[in-house]
Amino acid sequence: MTRHITDHAAPKAEGTRTEQFVDIERKKGIHPAVAELNQRAADRSPRKVQEFLRIDREQKDAV
């Protein structure tokens, strides 16, 4: 017995249209928004970590 046409583990992106679309997108380069986000300084302040720990402690105390 054969499988149904939609019964596959993962959809495959194959075909000439897909290849052409991927090629065009690749040639465009990096989107300006992505480039801008990569230029931002990482927020490494200890305040954020303190807040996450506070929330974690409150959740453990509530249980």
C-alpha positions in Angstrom: 0.0 0.0 0.0 1.4 3.4 -1.0 1.4 6.5 1.1 -1.0 9.4 0.5 0.5 12.3 -1.5 0.4 14.6 1.6 1.8 11.9 4.0 5.4 12.9 4.0 7.8 13.6 6.9 8.8 17.1 5.7 7.9 19.2 2.8 10.6 19.7 0.2 11.3 23.0 -1.5 12.3 21.8 -4.9 11.7 23.1 -8.4 12.9 25.8 -10.7 10.6 28.5 -9.3 11.9 28.0 -5.8 15.5 27.9 -7.0 15.0 31.1 -8.9 13.4 32.8 -5.9 16.2 31.7 -3.6 18.8 32.9 -6.0 17.2 36.3 -6.4 16.9 36.7 -2.6 20.5 35.6 -2.1 21.7 38.2 -4.6 19.9 41.0 -2.9 22.2 40.8 0.1 21.4 41.5 3.7 18.3 43.5 4.5 19.0 46.9 6.0 17.0 46.1 9.1 19.2 43.1 9.8 22.4 45.0 9.2 21.1 47.7 11.7 20.3 45.1 14.3 23.7 43.6 14.0 25.3 47.0 14.6 23.5 47.5 18.0 25.5 47.0 21.1 24.5 44.0 23.2 22.7 44.8 26.4 24.9 43.1 29.0 23.6 45.0 32.1 23.3 42.9 35.3 19.9 44.5 35.9 18.3 42.2 33.4 19.8 39.1 35.0 18.6 40.3 38.4 15.1 40.7 37.1 15.1 37.2 35.6 16.4 35.7 38.8 13.7 37.6 40.9 10.9 36.2 38.6 12.4 32.7 38.9 12.5 32.8 42.7 8.9 34.1 42.9 7.7 31.2 40.7 9.6 28.7 42.8 8.1 30.1 46.0 4.6 30.0 44.6 4.9 26.3 43.8 
